C-alpha cells in the first residue's frame, strides 16, 4: 500500500501471500474474464477459477439452478473446459492481471486428482491450488472424499507429492465433525484450509410433483447459509492452528468482517457475485474503510480478534 | 437483470427483456408468475430498482429479399413482451412485418393497437376462441407457410412447447427462424452456468448459456429433449 496511514491489506496464509484478503469463489467467477465489464480484476486478492478436471465436462442437464429462501441451489455438475484447455486458452489472459490465480481442481479418482494437480501446479501463472474434495470417489462406490477422514488424508497427501505451489484444501460442510476432516487434511499436507463449500439440499416443484433440479440434489449457497458456515469456520479456527480462508453467505463488508474476526485470514465471495457483479471489490473497499475507522494498521489485527471470554462453542469428538 | 436493492430474499436478480425504449424511459412488460414478478408489480412511481444491462445477443436482422416475403413475429402469451422493441428495427431494415399472437384467452391480447399503429399486420389466435382463430398460434403460422415465399424470416418468443413447435415448422420449411429463449437464471452474465440449453455441435452437442450466448438462437441450433 505505501500511503501513510492507509491500512496494510496484505495477508499471509502459511506459504501463500495475497495482496488483500478478498478472493472470488470457484464456480461463481468463471475464468475471471466474464467480469471485466464490472470490475478491475487487478484489485482482487485472488481468483479461484471454476473447478478443473482432467477431461472437459459438459455438466448436468438443466434445470441446474433455482432460488431458495435467501439463497439458491445449484447442480451445475462441475462443467469445465478441462485442465489442459484452461492452461492453454484461459490462463494466459488471467496471469496478466495483478491477482493470485488459484486453480481449483478435482478428480473422480485418486489418480485423476494427482494428474490434474500435476498439470495445474506446474502451469505458469498458477499461484496456488485449491483442492475440491466434495466429489464422489467413483472408484469406491461414490463416497465423497471429503466426508471420509481417511480418504481426505489420502487424496491430500497424493496431491501434495506433485504440487509445487501452496495447497489449499476446500472442505465440505456435509460432515458430522468438520474438525476431524480438517485434521486429516492438515496431516495430508494442506498449507491452508478453505471452508465451506455448499450444503446439500433439494427443492420440490409442487405442480409437477418432482424435484426442481434435473439432477435432484444440489448445493445451497447465499445468505441463508451464513450462520452455519460461520460456525464451522469458527470451529476450525479455534480447534486447529492452520490458516483458514472463510466463505459461505458473504454478501457484504460486515459479513466478511465477521469471518475475519472469528479467525479466517482471508475470505471468498461467491454467490454475491451473481447478485451484484462488483460485490467483491465493494467488500474489499469496505474492509479497508473499517480498518481505517477502527485505527487498525493491518488485516492481521482484525483476524481472530473475537473476544476470548465468551462461551466455548466448539464441540468435537 | 432487475433487482431490489437491499433485499436478500428473493435473492437473485430477475431477467427481463426490454419491451420498448422511449426518451428517458425503458418499458418492461411482464406477467406475475412468482415472488419476483409480484414485487415488480407492487412497485410505485418513485421506488428504486437496480437494472444491469443490456445483456445477451439481440436478434439478427438480415436485409429483406427482393421477393417481398415478410418478417413474421410469432408470440405466445407473455412472449409478446419482446416484440415492440423489434418492430422499428425491422421496419428500418426494410421488412414488411406480420405478428402472429396466440394466447389462452382474449384478456391476454395486449398491445394490439400499438402494433397496428406501427404498420404491423396482426393475426390472432386464442385457445378458448374468445377472439380471432380458435386454437394455437402454430395454426396461424401453418396458414402462412402454406403459401411458399410468404415468410422470409421468423422470430419467436413464448412458452417452450410453442418454441419447439414453431421451430420445427420453420426448420422443415427451410425458413430462417430465431428463438428468444429463457431459463432459470442466477447471474445473467455467463458466470453461474445455470441457464444452459443444448445446442448442436456437429454430431454432438454443447450446453450454451442462454444469458450471453443467447437469449436469441437459431431454431436449427437448439436441441430440444
Interface residues (C-beta under 8 A of the other chain):
Chain A: X27 X28 X29 X30 X34 X35 X37 X38 X50 X58 X59 X61 X62 X63 X64 X65 X66 X67 X69 X70 X71 X72 X74 X76 X79 X222 X223 X251 X271 X273 X274 X275 X276 X277
Chain B: X3 X8 X9 X10 X11 X12 X13 X50 X52 X183 X184 X185 X186 X187 X189 X190 X191 X192 X193 X194 X195 X196 X197 X198 X205 X206 X207 X212 X225
